[in-house]
């Protein structure tokens, strides 16, 4: 299996961003941030939706709390999914048990 040139370029940019921040691993938020420096559909979508890089970087810093990503489980330890998303699978399970 091979990754596309676009994905490879995006991963390289994310890796550079991780290195600049002193991270040992590429976190998902850096992958999203790398989209600003990419020349693919993702960068176009950011532009179309008027997503501002500075606003995204600020949100990333708030979620990270200044911490570096030094282990592969760093995102889980932060609890970002629990804090900032809704678990639709859990909601569906509750809804189906009520019926």
N, C-alpha and C positions, 0 to 999 in steps of 0.2 A: 504494500500500500504506500502511496506517495501523497504528500501534501501539495497543494497548489502553490504556485509562486507567490500569490497574494497572501495566503496563510503563512507561508514561510517568512515573508517580509514582515507581516504583522507580528509574528512571534519574535523576530529579531529586534524589532522596535521595542516590544514589551520587555525583552531581556535587557536592552540598554537602559530602559527606564528603571528596571529593578536594580541594576548595577549602580545607577546614579543615586538611588535612595539607600544603598547599602543593604539591599535585600539579597538573600541567598536563593530565593525561589520567586517565580513569576506568579503574582497573585491575580485573581480575576479582575480586580479593579484596574490594574495596570494594563491588562489586555484590552479593556474598554478604553482606557486613556490612549493607548497606542493607536487606536482608530483615527485620532486626529492627525497623526503623522503619516497615515497610510493613504494611498491613492486608489482606493477601491470603493465599493459600494458603501461601506461603513462610513467613510469620511464624507461622502456625498449625503448620506442620511443625516449625519450630524449637522451639516450645513443647512439642509432643508428644514430640519426641526429647530434650527437656531440654538442648538446646544452649545454653550460657551465652555471652552476649555477651563478657564479660570474657575467657573462655578463648579465644574466637575472635580477639579483638583482640590478645591476647598471642601467639598463633600467627602472626598477620599481621606483627607487629613482629619476630618471630624470623626469618621468611622475608625480610622487607624489609631487615633489618639497619639500620634507621633511614634508609634512602634514600627519596628522593622519586621520584615517577614524572614524569620530565621529557621523556620521548620515547616514541613509540608502541611501541618495541621493548623497553621496560624489563623486561617479564616474561620475555622470551626471554633477555635478558642475565643475569638472575638464575639461570636454569637451574632454576627451580622445578619445571617438569614433569619434568625428568630426575631431580631429587632426591627428589620426593615422590609420584611416580606410577609406574605400570608401563605400558610401551608394549605394549598387547595386540596391536596390529597387527604389531609386530616379532616378538613371541613366536609369533604364528600363522604368520608367514612362515618362521621357523626350524622350527617343527613340521612344516609342509607340505614343507619341503625334506628332512627326515629320512625321510619316507615313501618 
